[in-house]
Amino acid sequence: MLKGDRRKMREWWLLVGLLCIPLLAVYLHIPPPQLSPALLTWRSAGAFFTFRSNNIFYRETYGAVGSSDVVILLHGFPTSSLDWYKIWEPLNRRFNRVIALDFLGFGFSDKPRPHRYSIFEQASVVEALVSHLGLTEQRVNLLSHDYGDTVALELLYRSDHNRTGHLTINSLCLSNGGIFPETHHPRFLQKLLKDSSFLSPVLTRLTNYMVFSKGLGDVFGPYTQPTDAEFLDMWTGVRFNDGNLVMDRYCTIHFHGIPFLHVISLPPCLSVHMIYGPLDPVNPHPQFIFLYQKLVQRSTVSVLDEHISHYPQLEDPTGFLNAYFSFINAF
């Protein structure tokens, strides 16, 4: 076979392969896993409200008697409000009301497609939940992680500029969010979903439990890995309502979200804290925390043990809670 013929043959097989990928993706659209007892319990303990014709899941519990303090928990990518389950009860003993939601496109909330997801819309979801719960005039404490950090910063911006529907924020505690492009290192699959506009719909269908658990496991510390049951619950939350098919949509806004610059001049009455797992490959130490301390000098910082990575509230719930309570009880 001549060299030119071999090249044409390779090109032909490449074309066949590209044509077969969408068919394979459709074939591999396996039904989502059944909800585990833990997920069924979490869902049954929550409720839904409507935001622009979409159902948004949230969970709310009443705790400390004699306190009026409210904390709102904002989860990360690509998981859900279940991220807070290990610290829920201790928070419930400290606060009068503990509230968490699944952002639009996450967890048990609706996952519309096609849809233009945005950080601005997610912030509006939080504001709508606060209004739904009758907390518009209440000072609230925000506790956020990862993707939730970016949403929290947009909420802070709106509050500082008295935007319509804004929250009255009493305190803000961030944790391991990709808030600085200079120090943010998304994982390989996240880069593919963000940059491969043509392949993204195929990749979202081809992503399975094994790919998901391997990718997510890489952002946990070697000694703080989730159990198989926890990995499966996280994956089930992604697959619920075909959420895997919209991951590329909110993956893009996670990396091109809200600049952090407007938070450098913090309102004088606002307390801000950062809880940081230093083994985080997404926001690596020491670059991330050095830049944070340089730009946000009025914020306090808690750096957890060296083996804690990107999900500190799951990897070290005791250390996370000690850091948060030290912050929240100081004012």
Secondary structure, DSSP 8 states (H G I E B T S, - for coil): --HHHHHHHHHHHHHHHHHHHHHHHHHT--------HHHHHHHHT-EEEEETTEEEEEEEEE--TT---EEEEE--SS--GGGGGGGHHHHHHH-SEEEEE--TTSTTS---SS----HHHHHHHHHHHHHHTT-TTSEEEEEE-THHHHHHHHHHHHHHTT-TT--EEEEEEEES----GGG----HHHHHHHH-TTTHHHHHHH--HHHHHHHHHTTS-TTS---HHHHHHHHHHHHGGGGGGGHHHHHHHHHS---SGGGSS--TT-EEEEEE-TT-SSS-TTHHHHHHHHH-TTSEEEE--TT--S-HHHH-HHHHHHHHHHHHTT-
